[in-house]
Amino acid sequence: MTIIFQILGITIGLGFLIFIHELGHFTAAKMCKVRILTFAFGFGPDLIKYIYKGTKYCIKAIPFGGFVAMAGENPEEATGGDGEYLSLKWYKKIWISFAGPFLNYVLAVFMFTLVFNIWGAVKMPMDSSIGAVIKNHPAAIAGLMPGDKIKSIDGVNINTWNDLNDNLKDKADKQISFVIERENHSFELSMTATKNPITGAATIGISPVKTKVGFFKSIYIGIETSIVQTIMPVVYLTGKIKSLEKPDISGPIGIIQVIANTTKSGMQDYLKLIAVISIALGLFNLFPIPMVDGGMILLFLVEGIIRKQISPKVVQVYNTIGLVIIIGILIFATYSDILRLGIGKLFAK
């Protein structure tokens, strides 16, 4: 039964995120009066389809992903006529490309707002007290409890949550020694931290004390959290590039594994994770990589600067380069996942 819930959590979560992303492109294209040929949820053969005003709306057999097929989107097939994507002004094409990631961010803010309004937001304590322990995570398995204080990590004194985060973040997949204080008694224990597949930071499944907040405060914290979740991976990747180190990133296997585990931790943690992944999806698509949304935004920005439409041949070569880069990233991330997790750990018991 647990595995069924995990599979449902993965399918619904990832499918919904990609659907929202494509819905952004679809809505923006409609606003720009582009003819939409197909708006599909999933891949493979059609399970359900409905044609309305020349657009095929369909649900396909494989519920991961989706796509929006627009008239004149393929450089080889574009005729330059009205209603074609590549015939639009450069700023309209930028808007269509931007709308997918933008809707991912809107969804993330909504999810965070919902979680903070229902379950409360973190109130950072003055010390290193634990407010909550997430089920099935390293801290819970090791026996940590709400109210415990972390006094040291691998011999380094811990006084605040900032100390805790600073000393924990680079220890993913490593055995860590803790000194814990509980009701004026101290004891030692050890555990292996897991890795947040989005930020790459180590996590043991604990959080500070939470406090109830109002609706408007929840929106503010939701926006603030979304900004932080955007900055963290950018700072991490920038640091790795500057130091010429290999970044520790997760691919589909790592993301599927963490969603599967989070389905056992409750709706609050599941919704927060979906929000974080939604930001990661939106952020990745804004990177200036050819073929993804950010790469297309860059291409059309150049088009606006030179005041001349870029030729279909250039667009085709540009997309081919992007496809090679994306496949390379996917292979690297998947290989890293397999080395770190092993296929057998995908669905943890």
C-alpha positions as CSV (number, residue, x, y, z in Angstrom):
1,M,0.0,0.0,0.0
2,T,2.9,2.4,0.8
3,I,4.4,1.9,-2.6
4,I,1.0,2.6,-4.2
5,F,0.8,6.0,-2.4
6,Q,4.4,6.7,-3.4
7,I,3.7,6.0,-7.0
8,L,0.6,8.2,-6.9
9,G,2.5,11.0,-5.1
10,I,5.2,10.9,-7.8
11,T,2.8,10.8,-10.7
12,I,0.4,13.5,-9.4
13,G,3.2,15.8,-8.2
14,L,5.5,15.7,-11.3
15,G,2.6,15.5,-13.7
16,F,0.9,18.5,-12.1
17,L,4.0,20.6,-12.1
18,I,4.7,20.1,-15.8
19,F,1.0,20.6,-16.7
20,I,1.1,24.0,-14.9
21,H,4.3,24.9,-16.8
22,E,2.7,24.1,-20.1
23,L,-0.5,25.8,-19.1
24,G,1.6,29.0,-18.7
25,H,2.9,28.7,-22.3
26,F,-0.6,27.8,-23.6
27,T,-2.3,30.8,-21.9
28,A,0.4,33.3,-23.1
29,A,0.2,31.9,-26.6
30,K,-3.6,32.3,-26.6
31,M,-3.2,35.9,-25.4
32,C,-0.8,36.5,-28.4
33,K,-3.4,34.9,-30.8
34,V,-1.1,32.0,-31.8
35,R,-2.9,29.0,-33.2
36,I,-2.6,26.1,-30.8
37,L,-2.5,22.7,-32.6
38,T,-2.2,20.5,-29.5
39,F,-2.4,20.9,-25.7
40,A,-1.4,17.6,-24.2
41,F,-0.9,16.2,-20.7
42,G,1.5,13.3,-20.8
43,F,3.2,11.5,-23.7
44,G,2.5,8.5,-25.8
45,P,-0.8,7.5,-27.3
46,D,-4.0,9.5,-26.6
47,L,-6.3,8.1,-23.9
48,I,-8.8,11.0,-24.1
49,K,-8.9,13.7,-26.7
50,Y,-11.3,16.5,-27.6
51,I,-11.0,18.9,-30.5
52,Y,-12.3,22.4,-30.0
53,K,-11.8,25.3,-32.5
54,G,-8.9,23.6,-34.2
55,T,-7.0,22.6,-31.0
56,K,-6.7,19.1,-29.9
57,Y,-6.8,18.8,-26.1
58,C,-5.7,15.3,-24.9
59,I,-4.6,13.2,-22.0
60,K,-1.9,10.7,-23.0
61,A,-0.9,7.3,-21.7
62,I,2.3,8.3,-19.9
63,P,1.4,10.9,-17.2
64,F,4.8,12.6,-17.0
65,G,5.2,15.8,-18.8
66,G,3.1,17.5,-21.5
67,F,3.5,19.9,-24.3
68,V,1.9,22.7,-26.3
69,A,2.3,22.4,-30.1
70,M,1.9,25.8,-31.8
71,A,1.5,26.6,-35.5
72,G,4.8,27.8,-37.0
73,E,6.8,26.6,-34.1
74,N,9.1,24.4,-36.2
75,P,11.5,26.5,-38.3
76,E,11.2,24.1,-41.2
77,E,7.5,24.3,-41.3
78,A,7.0,28.0,-40.5
79,T,5.5,30.0,-43.4
80,G,5.5,33.5,-41.9
81,G,1.7,33.6,-41.8
82,D,-0.6,35.1,-39.2
83,G,-1.1,33.0,-36.0
84,E,2.3,31.4,-36.3
85,Y,4.7,31.4,-33.3
86,L,7.9,32.4,-35.1
87,S,6.0,35.2,-36.9
88,L,5.3,37.1,-33.7
89,K,7.1,40.2,-32.5
90,W,10.2,39.4,-30.4
91,Y,8.6,40.6,-27.1
92,K,5.5,38.4,-27.6
93,K,7.7,35.3,-28.1
94,I,9.6,36.3,-24.9
95,W,6.4,36.5,-23.0
96,I,5.3,33.0,-24.2
97,S,8.6,31.5,-23.2
98,F,8.6,33.3,-19.8
99,A,5.0,32.4,-18.9
100,G,5.8,28.7,-18.2
101,P,8.4,29.4,-15.5
102,F,6.4,32.3,-14.2
103,L,3.4,30.0,-13.6
104,N,5.7,27.6,-11.8
105,Y,6.6,30.4,-9.4
106,V,3.0,31.4,-9.0
107,L,2.2,27.8,-8.0
108,A,5.1,27.7,-5.6
109,V,4.0,30.9,-3.8
110,F,0.4,29.5,-3.6
111,M,1.7,26.2,-2.2
112,F,3.9,27.8,0.4
113,T,1.1,30.3,1.4
114,L,-1.3,27.3,1.9
115,V,1.2,25.4,4.0
116,F,2.1,28.4,6.2
117,N,-1.5,29.4,6.7
118,I,-2.7,26.0,7.7
119,W,0.3,24.5,9.5
120,G,2.2,27.7,10.6
121,A,5.6,29.1,9.7
122,V,8.9,28.6,11.3
123,K,9.8,30.8,14.2
124,M,13.6,30.8,14.5
125,P,14.6,30.2,18.1
126,M,17.6,31.9,19.8
127,D,19.2,28.5,20.4
128,S,19.4,25.2,18.5
129,S,16.2,23.7,19.8
130,I,14.3,21.3,17.6
131,G,10.7,22.2,17.0
132,A,9.7,19.2,14.8
133,V,11.1,15.9,13.6
134,I,10.0,14.6,10.2
135,K,8.9,11.0,10.1
136,N,11.2,8.5,8.3
137,H,14.1,11.0,8.0
138,P,17.5,10.4,9.6
139,A,16.7,12.4,12.8
140,A,13.5,10.5,13.5
141,I,15.2,7.2,12.8
142,A,18.1,8.1,15.1
143,G,15.6,9.0,17.9
144,L,15.7,12.8,18.0
145,M,12.6,14.4,19.6
146,P,11.0,17.9,19.6
147,G,12.5,19.9,22.4
148,D,16.0,18.4,22.0
149,K,18.9,20.8,21.5
150,I,21.9,20.1,19.2
151,K,25.0,21.0,21.1
152,S,27.7,20.0,18.6
153,I,28.2,18.5,15.1
154,D,31.4,16.4,14.6
155,G,33.0,18.2,17.6
156,V,32.0,21.8,16.5
157,N,29.9,23.7,19.0
158,I,26.4,24.6,17.9
159,N,24.6,27.5,19.5
160,T,22.0,28.6,16.9
161,W,20.2,27.3,13.9
162,N,22.5,29.3,11.7
163,D,25.4,27.4,13.2
164,L,23.5,24.2,12.6
165,N,22.8,25.0,9.0
166,D,26.4,26.1,8.3
167,N,27.9,23.0,9.7
168,L,25.4,20.6,8.2
169,K,25.0,21.8,4.6
170,D,28.1,20.1,3.2
171,K,27.7,16.8,4.9
172,A,25.2,15.1,2.6
173,D,25.5,11.3,2.5
174,K,28.1,11.4,5.3
175,Q,28.1,9.8,8.8
176,I,27.8,12.7,11.3
177,S,28.3,12.6,15.1
178,F,25.9,14.8,17.2
179,V,25.9,15.7,20.9
180,I,22.2,16.2,22.0
181,E,20.8,17.8,25.1
182,R,17.5,16.5,26.4
183,E,16.1,17.6,29.7
184,N,19.5,18.8,31.0
185,H,21.1,15.4,30.1
186,S,23.6,15.1,27.2
187,F,24.2,12.1,25.0
188,E,25.8,11.2,21.7
189,L,24.4,9.7,18.6
190,S,25.2,9.5,14.9
191,M,23.3,9.4,11.6
192,T,23.9,9.8,7.9
193,A,22.4,13.0,6.5
194,T,20.5,12.8,3.2
195,K,20.7,15.4,0.4
196,N,18.1,17.8,-0.6
197,P,17.8,17.0,-4.4
198,I,17.0,20.5,-5.3
199,T,19.6,22.6,-3.3
200,G,22.2,19.9,-2.8
201,A,22.4,20.7,0.9
202,A,22.4,18.0,3.6
203,T,19.3,17.5,5.6
204,I,18.4,15.2,8.6
205,G,14.6,16.1,8.8
206,I,14.3,18.6,11.6
207,S,12.9,22.1,11.8
208,P,12.5,24.9,14.4
209,V,9.3,25.7,16.3
210,K,6.4,26.8,14.2
211,T,3.8,29.5,14.9
212,K,0.4,30.3,13.3
213,V,0.4,33.2,10.9
214,G,-2.5,35.0,9.2
215,F,-3.3,34.8,5.5
216,F,-1.5,38.0,4.3
217,K,1.5,37.1,6.4
218,S,1.5,33.7,4.8
219,I,1.6,35.3,1.3
220,Y,4.6,37.4,2.4
221,I,6.4,34.4,3.8
222,G,5.5,32.4,0.7
223,I,7.1,35.0,-1.6
224,E,10.1,35.3,0.7
225,T,10.6,31.5,0.8
226,S,10.3,31.3,-3.0
227,I,13.1,33.9,-3.3
228,V,15.3,32.1,-0.9
229,Q,14.7,28.8,-2.8
230,T,15.8,30.5,-6.0
231,I,18.9,32.2,-4.6
232,M,20.2,29.0,-2.8
233,P,20.8,26.8,-5.9
234,V,22.2,29.8,-7.9
235,V,24.7,30.6,-5.2
236,Y,25.6,26.9,-4.9
237,L,26.2,26.4,-8.7
238,T,28.0,29.7,-9.0
239,G,30.4,28.7,-6.2
240,K,31.1,25.3,-7.8
241,I,31.8,26.9,-11.2
242,K,34.1,29.5,-9.7
243,S,36.1,26.8,-7.8
244,L,36.0,24.5,-10.9
245,E,34.4,21.8,-8.8
246,K,31.8,19.2,-10.0
247,P,28.3,20.3,-8.8
248,D,26.4,17.6,-6.9
249,I,23.0,17.8,-8.6
250,S,20.1,15.4,-8.7
251,G,18.3,14.2,-11.8
252,P,14.9,12.5,-12.3
253,I,15.9,9.5,-10.1
254,G,16.9,11.6,-7.1
255,I,13.8,13.8,-7.4
256,I,11.5,10.7,-7.7
257,Q,13.2,9.2,-4.6
258,V,12.7,12.2,-2.4
259,I,9.1,12.6,-3.5
260,A,8.5,8.9,-2.7
261,N,9.9,9.3,0.8
262,T,8.1,12.6,1.4
263,T,4.7,10.9,0.7
264,K,5.2,9.1,4.0
265,S,5.8,12.4,6.0
266,G,2.4,13.9,5.6
267,M,0.6,16.4,3.4
268,Q,2.5,19.5,4.8
269,D,5.9,18.2,3.7
270,Y,4.6,16.9,0.4
271,L,3.1,20.3,-0.6
272,K,6.3,22.1,0.5
273,L,8.4,19.7,-1.6
274,I,6.2,20.2,-4.6
275,A,6.6,23.9,-4.2
276,V,10.4,23.6,-4.0
277,I,10.5,21.4,-7.1
278,S,8.2,23.9,-8.9
279,I,10.7,26.6,-8.3
280,A,13.5,24.4,-9.4
281,L,11.6,23.6,-12.7
282,G,10.9,27.3,-13.3
283,L,14.5,28.3,-12.4
284,F,16.1,25.7,-14.7
285,N,13.9,26.8,-17.6
286,L,15.1,30.4,-17.1
287,F,18.8,29.5,-17.4
288,P,20.2,30.7,-20.8
289,I,20.5,27.2,-22.2
290,P,19.5,26.9,-25.9
291,M,16.2,25.2,-26.4
292,V,14.8,25.7,-22.9
293,D,12.7,28.8,-22.1
294,G,15.7,30.9,-20.9
295,G,17.7,30.2,-24.0
296,M,14.7,31.2,-26.2
297,I,14.3,34.4,-24.2
298,L,17.9,35.2,-24.9
299,L,17.6,34.4,-28.6
300,F,14.5,36.6,-29.0
301,L,16.1,39.4,-26.9
302,V,18.9,39.4,-29.5
303,E,16.3,39.5,-32.2
304,G,14.8,42.6,-30.6
305,I,18.3,44.3,-30.3
306,I,19.3,43.7,-33.9
307,R,15.7,44.5,-35.1
308,K,15.7,41.6,-37.4
309,Q,14.1,38.2,-37.2
310,I,16.6,35.4,-36.7
311,S,16.5,33.0,-39.6
312,P,14.9,29.5,-39.1
313,K,18.3,27.8,-39.9
314,V,19.9,29.7,-37.0
315,V,17.1,28.7,-34.7
316,Q,17.4,25.1,-35.7
317,V,21.1,25.0,-35.1
318,Y,20.6,26.8,-31.8
319,N,18.0,24.3,-30.6
320,T,20.2,21.3,-31.7
321,I,23.1,22.7,-29.5
322,G,20.6,23.1,-26.6
323,L,19.4,19.5,-27.0
324,V,22.9,18.2,-26.8
325,I,23.5,20.3,-23.6
326,I,20.3,19.1,-22.0
327,I,21.0,15.5,-22.8
328,G,24.5,15.9,-21.3
329,I,23.1,17.4,-18.1
330,L,20.4,14.7,-17.8
331,I,23.0,11.9,-18.3
332,F,25.3,13.5,-15.7
333,A,22.5,14.0,-13.1
334,T,21.1,10.5,-13.6
335,Y,24.6,8.9,-13.3
336,S,25.1,10.9,-10.1
337,D,21.7,9.6,-8.8
338,I,22.6,6.0,-9.5
339,L,26.0,6.3,-7.8
340,R,24.5,7.9,-4.8
341,L,21.3,6.0,-4.4
342,G,21.4,2.8,-6.3
343,I,18.2,1.8,-8.1
344,G,17.2,-0.4,-5.2
345,K,16.8,2.6,-2.9
346,L,14.3,4.4,-5.1
347,F,11.4,3.3,-3.0
348,A,12.6,3.3,0.7
349,K,10.7,1.0,3.0
